[in-house]
Amino acid sequence: MPTDRKQVLCVEDNPVNMLLVSRIVEAEGHELIKAEDGPTALSILEKMEPDIILLDINLPGIDGLELARRFKADERLSPIPLIATTAQVLVGDRERCLEAGCDDYLPKPLDIRKLREVMRTYLNDAPTE
């Protein structure tokens, strides 16, 4: 287990995906902060700076690409690793996410091993296996 608990903000409107992320984050020994939509994420980020953000791109209201642009334009938030999690897997979707400011891209359905690997990489955690 990591020696220090990190805060993971997950912006996800699908309860099944949120549950999956929740279990993975908790298994890694970190704290999950949940936001079901863009406005909730923005409100949370006014009060705190998580160690990493997992961002669904297909959100109601403010979509994930717009949120990514806002996060990366904010001097306080821009250093936080931003990982796109999306069912958008057509040619060019990965590039659009990266151009909007995401640091990495995970297609859905989420691959548990890949999510753990990406979180460990950006949180600088050693493997727990």
PyMOL CGO cylinders between C-alpha atoms (Angstrom):
from pymol import cmd
from pymol.cgo import CYLINDER

trace = [
    CYLINDER, 0.00, 0.00, 0.00, 1.15, 3.54, -0.57, 0.3, 1, 1, 1, 1, 1, 1,
    CYLINDER, 1.15, 3.54, -0.57, 2.63, 5.19, 2.49, 0.3, 1, 1, 1, 1, 1, 1,
    CYLINDER, 2.63, 5.19, 2.49, 0.55, 8.32, 2.07, 0.3, 1, 1, 1, 1, 1, 1,
    CYLINDER, 0.55, 8.32, 2.07, -3.09, 8.54, 1.07, 0.3, 1, 1, 1, 1, 1, 1,
    CYLINDER, -3.09, 8.54, 1.07, -3.66, 10.60, -2.03, 0.3, 1, 1, 1, 1, 1, 1,
    CYLINDER, -3.66, 10.60, -2.03, -6.87, 12.33, -3.01, 0.3, 1, 1, 1, 1, 1, 1,
    CYLINDER, -6.87, 12.33, -3.01, -8.44, 11.23, -6.28, 0.3, 1, 1, 1, 1, 1, 1,
    CYLINDER, -8.44, 11.23, -6.28, -11.23, 13.35, -7.74, 0.3, 1, 1, 1, 1, 1, 1,
    CYLINDER, -11.23, 13.35, -7.74, -13.45, 11.30, -10.05, 0.3, 1, 1, 1, 1, 1, 1,
    CYLINDER, -13.45, 11.30, -10.05, -15.84, 13.29, -12.24, 0.3, 1, 1, 1, 1, 1, 1,
    CYLINDER, -15.84, 13.29, -12.24, -18.26, 10.63, -13.49, 0.3, 1, 1, 1, 1, 1, 1,
    CYLINDER, -18.26, 10.63, -13.49, -22.03, 10.61, -14.00, 0.3, 1, 1, 1, 1, 1, 1,
    CYLINDER, -22.03, 10.61, -14.00, -22.44, 6.84, -14.40, 0.3, 1, 1, 1, 1, 1, 1,
    CYLINDER, -22.44, 6.84, -14.40, -22.95, 5.14, -10.99, 0.3, 1, 1, 1, 1, 1, 1,
    CYLINDER, -22.95, 5.14, -10.99, -21.53, 1.80, -12.19, 0.3, 1, 1, 1, 1, 1, 1,
    CYLINDER, -21.53, 1.80, -12.19, -18.33, 3.43, -13.43, 0.3, 1, 1, 1, 1, 1, 1,
    CYLINDER, -18.33, 3.43, -13.43, -18.09, 5.46, -10.21, 0.3, 1, 1, 1, 1, 1, 1,
    CYLINDER, -18.09, 5.46, -10.21, -18.42, 2.27, -8.16, 0.3, 1, 1, 1, 1, 1, 1,
    CYLINDER, -18.42, 2.27, -8.16, -15.65, 0.59, -10.16, 0.3, 1, 1, 1, 1, 1, 1,
    CYLINDER, -15.65, 0.59, -10.16, -13.33, 3.58, -9.74, 0.3, 1, 1, 1, 1, 1, 1,
    CYLINDER, -13.33, 3.58, -9.74, -14.22, 3.77, -6.05, 0.3, 1, 1, 1, 1, 1, 1,
    CYLINDER, -14.22, 3.77, -6.05, -13.19, 0.17, -5.47, 0.3, 1, 1, 1, 1, 1, 1,
    CYLINDER, -13.19, 0.17, -5.47, -9.92, 0.58, -7.34, 0.3, 1, 1, 1, 1, 1, 1,
    CYLINDER, -9.92, 0.58, -7.34, -9.01, 3.84, -5.59, 0.3, 1, 1, 1, 1, 1, 1,
    CYLINDER, -9.01, 3.84, -5.59, -9.80, 2.37, -2.17, 0.3, 1, 1, 1, 1, 1, 1,
    CYLINDER, -9.80, 2.37, -2.17, -7.85, -0.83, -2.96, 0.3, 1, 1, 1, 1, 1, 1,
    CYLINDER, -7.85, -0.83, -2.96, -4.87, 1.38, -3.78, 0.3, 1, 1, 1, 1, 1, 1,
    CYLINDER, -4.87, 1.38, -3.78, -5.20, 3.02, -0.36, 0.3, 1, 1, 1, 1, 1, 1,
    CYLINDER, -5.20, 3.02, -0.36, -6.33, 6.44, -1.58, 0.3, 1, 1, 1, 1, 1, 1,
    CYLINDER, -6.33, 6.44, -1.58, -9.30, 8.68, -0.85, 0.3, 1, 1, 1, 1, 1, 1,
    CYLINDER, -9.30, 8.68, -0.85, -11.97, 9.14, -3.54, 0.3, 1, 1, 1, 1, 1, 1,
    CYLINDER, -11.97, 9.14, -3.54, -13.78, 12.44, -3.93, 0.3, 1, 1, 1, 1, 1, 1,
    CYLINDER, -13.78, 12.44, -3.93, -16.85, 12.11, -6.16, 0.3, 1, 1, 1, 1, 1, 1,
    CYLINDER, -16.85, 12.11, -6.16, -18.41, 14.61, -8.54, 0.3, 1, 1, 1, 1, 1, 1,
    CYLINDER, -18.41, 14.61, -8.54, -21.33, 13.60, -10.74, 0.3, 1, 1, 1, 1, 1, 1,
    CYLINDER, -21.33, 13.60, -10.74, -21.10, 16.59, -13.08, 0.3, 1, 1, 1, 1, 1, 1,
    CYLINDER, -21.10, 16.59, -13.08, -18.99, 19.56, -14.12, 0.3, 1, 1, 1, 1, 1, 1,
    CYLINDER, -18.99, 19.56, -14.12, -20.48, 22.18, -11.80, 0.3, 1, 1, 1, 1, 1, 1,
    CYLINDER, -20.48, 22.18, -11.80, -19.96, 19.88, -8.81, 0.3, 1, 1, 1, 1, 1, 1,
    CYLINDER, -19.96, 19.88, -8.81, -16.34, 19.29, -9.84, 0.3, 1, 1, 1, 1, 1, 1,
    CYLINDER, -16.34, 19.29, -9.84, -15.74, 23.03, -10.19, 0.3, 1, 1, 1, 1, 1, 1,
    CYLINDER, -15.74, 23.03, -10.19, -17.24, 23.62, -6.74, 0.3, 1, 1, 1, 1, 1, 1,
    CYLINDER, -17.24, 23.62, -6.74, -15.03, 20.94, -5.19, 0.3, 1, 1, 1, 1, 1, 1,
    CYLINDER, -15.03, 20.94, -5.19, -11.94, 22.35, -6.89, 0.3, 1, 1, 1, 1, 1, 1,
    CYLINDER, -11.94, 22.35, -6.89, -12.61, 25.81, -5.45, 0.3, 1, 1, 1, 1, 1, 1,
    CYLINDER, -12.61, 25.81, -5.45, -12.02, 24.29, -2.00, 0.3, 1, 1, 1, 1, 1, 1,
    CYLINDER, -12.02, 24.29, -2.00, -9.27, 21.71, -2.55, 0.3, 1, 1, 1, 1, 1, 1,
    CYLINDER, -9.27, 21.71, -2.55, -6.58, 20.43, -4.88, 0.3, 1, 1, 1, 1, 1, 1,
    CYLINDER, -6.58, 20.43, -4.88, -6.66, 16.66, -5.40, 0.3, 1, 1, 1, 1, 1, 1,
    CYLINDER, -6.66, 16.66, -5.40, -3.56, 14.71, -6.36, 0.3, 1, 1, 1, 1, 1, 1,
    CYLINDER, -3.56, 14.71, -6.36, -5.14, 13.45, -9.60, 0.3, 1, 1, 1, 1, 1, 1,
    CYLINDER, -5.14, 13.45, -9.60, -8.40, 13.94, -11.52, 0.3, 1, 1, 1, 1, 1, 1,
    CYLINDER, -8.40, 13.94, -11.52, -10.20, 11.18, -13.41, 0.3, 1, 1, 1, 1, 1, 1,
    CYLINDER, -10.20, 11.18, -13.41, -12.50, 12.96, -15.84, 0.3, 1, 1, 1, 1, 1, 1,
    CYLINDER, -12.50, 12.96, -15.84, -15.37, 11.47, -17.83, 0.3, 1, 1, 1, 1, 1, 1,
    CYLINDER, -15.37, 11.47, -17.83, -15.65, 13.30, -21.14, 0.3, 1, 1, 1, 1, 1, 1,
    CYLINDER, -15.65, 13.30, -21.14, -19.39, 12.69, -21.71, 0.3, 1, 1, 1, 1, 1, 1,
    CYLINDER, -19.39, 12.69, -21.71, -20.92, 14.67, -18.86, 0.3, 1, 1, 1, 1, 1, 1,
    CYLINDER, -20.92, 14.67, -18.86, -24.25, 16.46, -18.68, 0.3, 1, 1, 1, 1, 1, 1,
    CYLINDER, -24.25, 16.46, -18.68, -24.04, 20.25, -18.74, 0.3, 1, 1, 1, 1, 1, 1,
    CYLINDER, -24.04, 20.25, -18.74, -20.37, 21.15, -19.01, 0.3, 1, 1, 1, 1, 1, 1,
    CYLINDER, -20.37, 21.15, -19.01, -18.64, 18.37, -20.93, 0.3, 1, 1, 1, 1, 1, 1,
    CYLINDER, -18.64, 18.37, -20.93, -15.30, 16.92, -19.94, 0.3, 1, 1, 1, 1, 1, 1,
    CYLINDER, -15.30, 16.92, -19.94, -13.34, 18.62, -22.72, 0.3, 1, 1, 1, 1, 1, 1,
    CYLINDER, -13.34, 18.62, -22.72, -14.53, 22.05, -21.56, 0.3, 1, 1, 1, 1, 1, 1,
    CYLINDER, -14.53, 22.05, -21.56, -13.69, 21.12, -17.96, 0.3, 1, 1, 1, 1, 1, 1,
    CYLINDER, -13.69, 21.12, -17.96, -10.22, 19.98, -19.03, 0.3, 1, 1, 1, 1, 1, 1,
    CYLINDER, -10.22, 19.98, -19.03, -9.63, 23.33, -20.74, 0.3, 1, 1, 1, 1, 1, 1,
    CYLINDER, -9.63, 23.33, -20.74, -10.78, 25.20, -17.62, 0.3, 1, 1, 1, 1, 1, 1,
    CYLINDER, -10.78, 25.20, -17.62, -8.62, 23.09, -15.30, 0.3, 1, 1, 1, 1, 1, 1,
    CYLINDER, -8.62, 23.09, -15.30, -5.50, 23.56, -17.41, 0.3, 1, 1, 1, 1, 1, 1,
    CYLINDER, -5.50, 23.56, -17.41, -6.12, 27.32, -17.78, 0.3, 1, 1, 1, 1, 1, 1,
    CYLINDER, -6.12, 27.32, -17.78, -6.20, 27.65, -13.97, 0.3, 1, 1, 1, 1, 1, 1,
    CYLINDER, -6.20, 27.65, -13.97, -2.67, 28.21, -12.64, 0.3, 1, 1, 1, 1, 1, 1,
    CYLINDER, -2.67, 28.21, -12.64, -3.54, 26.49, -9.35, 0.3, 1, 1, 1, 1, 1, 1,
    CYLINDER, -3.54, 26.49, -9.35, -5.08, 23.39, -10.99, 0.3, 1, 1, 1, 1, 1, 1,
    CYLINDER, -5.08, 23.39, -10.99, -2.96, 23.00, -14.11, 0.3, 1, 1, 1, 1, 1, 1,
    CYLINDER, -2.96, 23.00, -14.11, -0.20, 20.91, -12.43, 0.3, 1, 1, 1, 1, 1, 1,
    CYLINDER, -0.20, 20.91, -12.43, -2.74, 18.26, -11.30, 0.3, 1, 1, 1, 1, 1, 1,
    CYLINDER, -2.74, 18.26, -11.30, -2.62, 15.17, -13.54, 0.3, 1, 1, 1, 1, 1, 1,
    CYLINDER, -2.62, 15.17, -13.54, -5.84, 14.98, -15.55, 0.3, 1, 1, 1, 1, 1, 1,
    CYLINDER, -5.84, 14.98, -15.55, -6.87, 11.59, -16.95, 0.3, 1, 1, 1, 1, 1, 1,
    CYLINDER, -6.87, 11.59, -16.95, -9.71, 11.35, -19.48, 0.3, 1, 1, 1, 1, 1, 1,
    CYLINDER, -9.71, 11.35, -19.48, -11.98, 8.34, -19.02, 0.3, 1, 1, 1, 1, 1, 1,
    CYLINDER, -11.98, 8.34, -19.02, -14.32, 8.01, -21.95, 0.3, 1, 1, 1, 1, 1, 1,
    CYLINDER, -14.32, 8.01, -21.95, -16.38, 5.75, -24.15, 0.3, 1, 1, 1, 1, 1, 1,
    CYLINDER, -16.38, 5.75, -24.15, -15.37, 7.99, -27.07, 0.3, 1, 1, 1, 1, 1, 1,
    CYLINDER, -15.37, 7.99, -27.07, -12.94, 5.69, -28.84, 0.3, 1, 1, 1, 1, 1, 1,
    CYLINDER, -12.94, 5.69, -28.84, -13.16, 6.83, -32.45, 0.3, 1, 1, 1, 1, 1, 1,
    CYLINDER, -13.16, 6.83, -32.45, -10.19, 8.04, -34.45, 0.3, 1, 1, 1, 1, 1, 1,
    CYLINDER, -10.19, 8.04, -34.45, -9.16, 11.44, -33.12, 0.3, 1, 1, 1, 1, 1, 1,
    CYLINDER, -9.16, 11.44, -33.12, -10.93, 11.19, -29.74, 0.3, 1, 1, 1, 1, 1, 1,
    CYLINDER, -10.93, 11.19, -29.74, -7.71, 10.52, -27.82, 0.3, 1, 1, 1, 1, 1, 1,
    CYLINDER, -7.71, 10.52, -27.82, -6.04, 13.47, -29.54, 0.3, 1, 1, 1, 1, 1, 1,
    CYLINDER, -6.04, 13.47, -29.54, -8.99, 15.78, -28.73, 0.3, 1, 1, 1, 1, 1, 1,
    CYLINDER, -8.99, 15.78, -28.73, -8.70, 14.84, -25.06, 0.3, 1, 1, 1, 1, 1, 1,
    CYLINDER, -8.70, 14.84, -25.06, -4.96, 15.49, -25.00, 0.3, 1, 1, 1, 1, 1, 1,
    CYLINDER, -4.96, 15.49, -25.00, -5.35, 18.78, -26.90, 0.3, 1, 1, 1, 1, 1, 1,
    CYLINDER, -5.35, 18.78, -26.90, -7.95, 19.91, -24.34, 0.3, 1, 1, 1, 1, 1, 1,
    CYLINDER, -7.95, 19.91, -24.34, -5.36, 19.45, -21.59, 0.3, 1, 1, 1, 1, 1, 1,
    CYLINDER, -5.36, 19.45, -21.59, -5.72, 15.86, -20.42, 0.3, 1, 1, 1, 1, 1, 1,
    CYLINDER, -5.72, 15.86, -20.42, -2.44, 14.19, -19.51, 0.3, 1, 1, 1, 1, 1, 1,
    CYLINDER, -2.44, 14.19, -19.51, -3.62, 10.69, -20.39, 0.3, 1, 1, 1, 1, 1, 1,
    CYLINDER, -3.62, 10.69, -20.39, -6.59, 8.85, -21.86, 0.3, 1, 1, 1, 1, 1, 1,
    CYLINDER, -6.59, 8.85, -21.86, -8.35, 5.67, -20.73, 0.3, 1, 1, 1, 1, 1, 1,
    CYLINDER, -8.35, 5.67, -20.73, -11.09, 4.22, -22.94, 0.3, 1, 1, 1, 1, 1, 1,
    CYLINDER, -11.09, 4.22, -22.94, -14.20, 2.66, -21.43, 0.3, 1, 1, 1, 1, 1, 1,
    CYLINDER, -14.20, 2.66, -21.43, -15.01, 0.10, -20.40, 0.3, 1, 1, 1, 1, 1, 1,
    CYLINDER, -15.01, 0.10, -20.40, -12.17, 0.77, -17.99, 0.3, 1, 1, 1, 1, 1, 1,
    CYLINDER, -12.17, 0.77, -17.99, -9.39, -1.79, -17.84, 0.3, 1, 1, 1, 1, 1, 1,
    CYLINDER, -9.39, -1.79, -17.84, -8.74, -2.23, -14.11, 0.3, 1, 1, 1, 1, 1, 1,
    CYLINDER, -8.74, -2.23, -14.11, -5.04, -2.99, -14.55, 0.3, 1, 1, 1, 1, 1, 1,
    CYLINDER, -5.04, -2.99, -14.55, -4.52, -0.02, -16.85, 0.3, 1, 1, 1, 1, 1, 1,
    CYLINDER, -4.52, -0.02, -16.85, -6.35, 2.35, -14.47, 0.3, 1, 1, 1, 1, 1, 1,
    CYLINDER, -6.35, 2.35, -14.47, -4.21, 1.16, -11.56, 0.3, 1, 1, 1, 1, 1, 1,
    CYLINDER, -4.21, 1.16, -11.56, -1.06, 1.54, -13.66, 0.3, 1, 1, 1, 1, 1, 1,
    CYLINDER, -1.06, 1.54, -13.66, -1.97, 5.08, -14.76, 0.3, 1, 1, 1, 1, 1, 1,
    CYLINDER, -1.97, 5.08, -14.76, -2.85, 6.13, -11.20, 0.3, 1, 1, 1, 1, 1, 1,
    CYLINDER, -2.85, 6.13, -11.20, 0.42, 4.71, -9.87, 0.3, 1, 1, 1, 1, 1, 1,
    CYLINDER, 0.42, 4.71, -9.87, 2.39, 6.46, -12.59, 0.3, 1, 1, 1, 1, 1, 1,
    CYLINDER, 2.39, 6.46, -12.59, 0.88, 9.89, -11.96, 0.3, 1, 1, 1, 1, 1, 1,
    CYLINDER, 0.88, 9.89, -11.96, 0.78, 9.49, -8.18, 0.3, 1, 1, 1, 1, 1, 1,
    CYLINDER, 0.78, 9.49, -8.18, 4.33, 8.05, -8.15, 0.3, 1, 1, 1, 1, 1, 1,
    CYLINDER, 4.33, 8.05, -8.15, 3.27, 4.96, -6.20, 0.3, 1, 1, 1, 1, 1, 1,
    CYLINDER, 3.27, 4.96, -6.20, 5.13, 1.68, -6.24, 0.3, 1, 1, 1, 1, 1, 1,
    CYLINDER, 5.13, 1.68, -6.24, 3.06, -1.36, -7.27, 0.3, 1, 1, 1, 1, 1, 1,
    CYLINDER, 3.06, -1.36, -7.27, 1.15, -3.00, -4.44, 0.3, 1, 1, 1, 1, 1, 1,
    CYLINDER, 1.15, -3.00, -4.44, 1.11, -6.48, -5.95, 0.3, 1, 1, 1, 1, 1, 1,
]
cmd.load_cgo(trace, "trace")
